[in-house]
Amino acid sequence: MYLHGRFLLTDDRIPYNHKGGVFGRINPKNPVDLKCGKYGAWEIATQVSYLDLNDIARQTGTGPGRTMTNISAALNWHINSNAKMHFEAINTSLDDRVFGSSTVNTYASMVQFDF
């Protein structure tokens, strides 16, 4: 199972190509220009994924299996149509019937230039 959601905090839009069935690049109405008080486009995003590994474990004979859940939250700053900064926090939980449960928290950031 996988669920993903996005929301723009600024007065911008996420273009969608109906024919191709894909989302396009965000082109901020107000690209960053600090002298003029323009701060680009800001977006929050979240996703949840769940993976059931029990069937795979039973088929391969490796044991009773595991499940894994990922929950993430992100903040994206679209500086202009060709640059963005991405900040994300990810919580991953693994439930193993033999070894018990474990949790990992990951924090990531990225600067992207796309031409």
Backbone as a ProteinNet text record, in pm:
[ID]
protein_1_A
[PRIMARY]
MYLHGRFLLTDDRIPYNHKGGVFGRINPKNPVDLKCGKYGAWEIATQVSYLDLNDIARQTGTGPGRTMTNISAALNWHINSNAKMHFEAINTSLDDRVFGSSTVNTYASMVQFDF
[TERTIARY]
84.5	0	89.5	48.3	125.5	28.3	47.8	-37	53.2	32	116	26.6	56.9	-20.4	70.7	28.9	104	8.5	58.9	-22	70.3	35.1	112.5	63.6	156.5	123.9	111.8	166.2	160.8	55.3	31.7	-70.9	-16.3	29.4	82.3	1.2	35.5	-37.4	58.9	16.9	92.7	30.7	100.9	42	27.6	-77.1	-102.6	-125.2	-56.3	-70	-171.4	-293.9	-400.3	-370.3	-312.9	-282.6	-175	-69.2	39.5	15.1	-78.3	-108.3	2.2	72.7	182.7	173.4	230.4	239.5	361.4	350.4	460.2	539.4	629.7	717.9	643.7	663.2	603	683.7	614.6	676.8	621.8	699.1	648.6	604	490.3	442.4	536.5	600.5	692.8	828.3	912.1	1045.1	1121.2	1214	1284.2	1355.6	1322.5	1387.4	1369.8	1468.4	1456.2	1443.3	1501.7	1491.1	1347	1270.6	1130.2	1031.9	1081.7	993.4	925.3	989.5	933.7	1009.9	934	994.8	971.6	935.6	916.9	789.1	784	667.8	707.3	618.3	641.5	538.4	583.9	498.1	526.1	420.4	437.1	389	449.3	412.6	425.3	349.9	358.1	331.2	383.7	352.6	358.4	280.4	275.2	284.4	369.2	375.4	379	321.8	315.7	353.7	445.2	491.5	475.8	399.6	378.5	471.1	571.4	668.7	636.8	521.6	488.5	475.6	409.1	393.7	527.5	615	747.2	824	817.6	890	836.8	705.4	647.6	685.2	685	717.5	863.9	952.4	1095.2	1138.9	1050.4	1083.8	1178.7	1183.3	1277.1	1216.1	1093.2	1034.8	898.4	848.7	713.5	696.5	804.7	791.9	794.4	779.8	790.4	692.5	668.4	596.9	678.2	667.8	741.3	648.6	655.1	575.6	668.6	649.5	725.2	627.6	660.9	582	680.9	650.3	742.5	667.1	738.3	686.8	797.1	758.6	858.6	815	914.6	894.7	979.5	915.5	984.7	977.1	1091.4	1099	1138.3	1043.3	1066.4	1115.9	1246.2	1310.4	1271.8	1279.1	1232.3	1194.5	1170.1	1124.7	1234.8	1360.9	1471.6	1546.6	1504	1576.7	1480.2	1512.6	1432.2	1518	1473	1534.4	1429.5	1474.5	1384.7	1436.2	1348	1380.7	1279.4	1326.5	1235.1	1274.4	1172.9	1190	1113.4	1179.6	1120.1	1130.3	1018.3	1014.3	982.9	1071.2	1052.5	1042.6	937.2	917.4	913.1	995.5	999.5	947.8	849.8	793.9	835.2	921.9	972	922.4	853.2	795.9	902.1	1020.6	1127.4	1217.1	1260.9	1359.2	1299.1	1169.7	1105.3	1096.7	1060.1	1039.3	1161.6	1176.9	1283.5	1232.9	1292.1	1252.1	1376.3	1367.3	1475.9	1416.7	1481.6	1442.6	1552	1511.7	1605.5	1567.7	1669	1648.2	1732.9	1671.6	1742.1	1712	1807.2	1785.5	1853	1805.1	1857.4	1840.9	1938	1928.4	1927	1827.4	1811.6	1808.5	1890.6	1889.2	1850.7	1749	1693.5	1681.3	1758.6	1756.4	1721.3
-116.2	0	123	224	346.3	463.1	568	686.8	809.2	902.6	1021.3	1144.2	1251.9	1374.7	1496.1	1597.5	1721.7	1840.2	1950.3	2071.1	2191.9	2285.2	2408.3	2512	2570.2	2671.1	2809.8	2825.9	2953.4	2946.6	3059.8	3068.2	3019.3	2896.2	2833.5	2708.1	2639.2	2516.6	2409.4	2284.9	2170	2129.8	2151.2	2116.7	1965.7	1925.6	1782.9	1759.3	1663.5	1625.9	1512	1543.1	1441.8	1332.5	1368.7	1269.3	1170.9	1224.8	1139.6	1080.9	1140.3	1091.4	1119.1	1232.5	1264.8	1410.3	1438.3	1575.1	1641.7	1770.8	1846.6	1922.4	2002.4	2082.5	2206.5	2240.1	2360.7	2481.2	2578.1	2701.7	2813.6	2856	2955.1	3084.7	3136.5	3266	3378.2	3360.6	3461.1	3397	3374.6	3318.2	3403.4	3341.8	3409.3	3534.7	3645.3	3774.3	3847.4	3831.8	3883.7	4035.7	4105.1	4251.9	4296.8	4215.9	4249.8	4177.1	4102.1	4030.8	3910.1	3845.4	3725.3	3604.2	3502	3388.1	3253.4	3248.8	3122	3051.1	2922.4	2840	2744.2	2729.5	2639.6	2527.4	2407.1	2288.5	2195.1	2136.6	2029.8	1900.5	1792.1	1662	1556.8	1451.3	1339.6	1210.9	1103.1	973.6	865.5	762.3	645.3	523.4	428.8	303.8	186.8	76.9	-44.8	-162.3	-244.6	-360.2	-485.1	-581.3	-708.5	-811.9	-855.2	-951.8	-1094.1	-1116	-1248.5	-1352.5	-1319	-1415.8	-1453.2	-1356.2	-1384.6	-1478.4	-1453.6	-1537.6	-1680	-1694.5	-1829.6	-1904	-1832	-1896.2	-1938.5	-1862.4	-1895.4	-1982.9	-2004.4	-2088.6	-2023.5	-1890	-1819.6	-1779.7	-1819.1	-1787.1	-1724.1	-1673.8	-1621.4	-1483.8	-1416.4	-1290.6	-1165.7	-1056	-923.6	-828.9	-714.6	-603.6	-477.5	-383.8	-258.6	-142.8	-38	82.8	203.1	286.7	411.7	528.3	630.1	753.1	867.9	957.5	1068.8	1200.8	1307.1	1443.1	1526.1	1609.4	1686.7	1832.1	1917.5	2057.9	2086	2134.9	2166.1	2315.7	2373.2	2514.1	2523.5	2563.2	2578.4	2720.3	2733.5	2864.2	2931.1	2856.1	2899.5	2773	2783	2664.6	2560.6	2596.9	2504.3	2466.4	2515.2	2486.6	2468.3	2371.2	2352	2293.2	2315.1	2254.1	2164.1	2050.2	1947.5	1907	1907.8	1865	1757.8	1644.2	1532.9	1458.7	1416.2	1329.8	1200.7	1086.6	956.1	868.2	808.7	712.5	575.4	479.3	343.2	247.6	165.7	65.7	-72.5	-161.9	-300.3	-389.4	-471.1	-564.7	-705.8	-766.2	-900.3	-993.9	-1100	-1192.4	-1271	-1282.8	-1357.9	-1266.5	-1155.9	-1070	-947.9	-926.2	-812.7	-693.1	-579.9	-459.2	-368.5	-288.5	-188.5	-65.9	48.3	174.8	252.6	317.2	402.2	536.4	644	778.6	833.3	882.3	935.2	1079.5	1165	1304.2	1331.5	1387.2	1408.3	1546.7	1596.6	1722.1	1712.2	1793	1787.3	1924.7	1960.7	2077.8	2024.4	2064.4	2009.6	2122.7	2106.8	2195.9	2112.2	2155.6	2078	2168.2	2137.7	2220.8	2138.5
0	0	0	-73.4	-83.8	-99.8	-21.1	-28.7	-22.4	-115.4	-123.1	-139	-67.4	-78	-82.1	-159.8	-172.6	-159.9	-103.7	-90.4	-100.7	-188	-201.6	-100.6	-26.5	73.6	11.7	-107.1	-177.3	-287.5	-350.6	-454.9	-589.3	-592.7	-713.3	-740.7	-848.4	-878.8	-926.3	-912.5	-960.5	-1094	-1206.6	-1336	-1352.3	-1422.7	-1445.3	-1593.9	-1649.6	-1789.1	-1797	-1837.8	-1842.5	-1943.7	-2056.2	-2159.7	-2113	-2050.7	-2003.5	-1865.6	-1789.9	-1655.9	-1554.8	-1571.2	-1481.5	-1436.2	-1319.5	-1270.1	-1331.4	-1356.8	-1415.8	-1311.9	-1360.1	-1277.3	-1226.1	-1101.9	-1045.5	-1092.3	-1149.8	-1195	-1106	-1004.4	-908.8	-976.3	-931.2	-981.2	-939.8	-824.2	-770.9	-741.2	-845.2	-820	-718	-647.4	-539	-588.9	-525.3	-543.9	-411.5	-324.6	-188.3	-183.5	-280.2	-283.3	-305.5	-379.6	-409.3	-317.8	-221.5	-129.6	-190.9	-288.2	-351.3	-299.3	-258.5	-189.6	-256.3	-383.1	-452.5	-409.4	-436.6	-400.5	-288.2	-190.7	-77.6	-81.5	-57.4	-66.9	50.9	105.1	203.5	138.9	178.3	122.3	231.4	217.2	309.6	233.2	285.3	226.1	332.8	308.6	396.2	306.3	344.2	269.7	367.7	324.6	406.7	318	366.5	290.2	375.5	324.8	394.2	331.9	407.7	358.3	401.5	461.9	511.8	400.1	291	182.2	120.3	103.9	46.9	139.2	269.5	365.1	365.1	356.1	353.1	225.1	112.9	-15.2	-21.7	38.8	33.2	149.7	246.8	361.2	459.3	460.5	549.1	682.9	711.2	840.9	829.9	944.1	947.3	882.7	849.9	776.6	860.4	789.2	849.4	781.2	847.3	785	809.8	716.4	729.5	694.8	776	753.8	748	646.4	631.4	636.1	713.6	719	700.3	608	585.8	573.3	605.8	589.9	526.2	429.2	356.3	340.3	327.6	295.8	172.5	66.5	-58.1	-84.2	-118.5	-153.1	-300.1	-383.6	-526.5	-549.1	-565.9	-577.5	-709.3	-816.1	-947.7	-1024.4	-1153.7	-1226.8	-1245.7	-1216	-1235.9	-1108.5	-993.4	-869.8	-753.9	-668.7	-547.8	-437.1	-314.1	-196.2	-133.1	-85.3	-31.9	106.5	204.7	340.8	380	432.7	460.4	587.3	661.4	777.9	750.4	771.4	741.1	865.2	904	1013.8	954.5	977.4	927.2	1044.7	1045	1149.9	1086.7	1139.1	1092.5	1204.2	1174.1	1271.4	1229.1	1306.8	1279.2	1388.8	1351.8	1450.7	1525.8	1469.2	1534.2	1616.9	1559.6	1624.1	1693.6	1678.5	1742	1649.4	1706.6	1627.5	1632.7	1528	1525.6	1450.2	1484.1	1423	1382.7	1266.9	1218	1177.5	1220.2	1177.6	1086.8	969.6	871.6	841	832.1	795.8	672.6	570.1	444.1	388.8	312.2	240.8	104.2	12.3	-123.7	-187.8	-267.5	-352.5	-494.8	-572.3	-708.5	-811	-913.7	-1028.9	-1149.3	-1221.2	-1331.5	-1453.5	-1558.2	-1678.6	-1800
[MASK]
+++++++++++++++++++++++++++++++++++++++++++++++++++++++++++++++++++++++++++++++++++++++++++++++++++++++++++++++++++

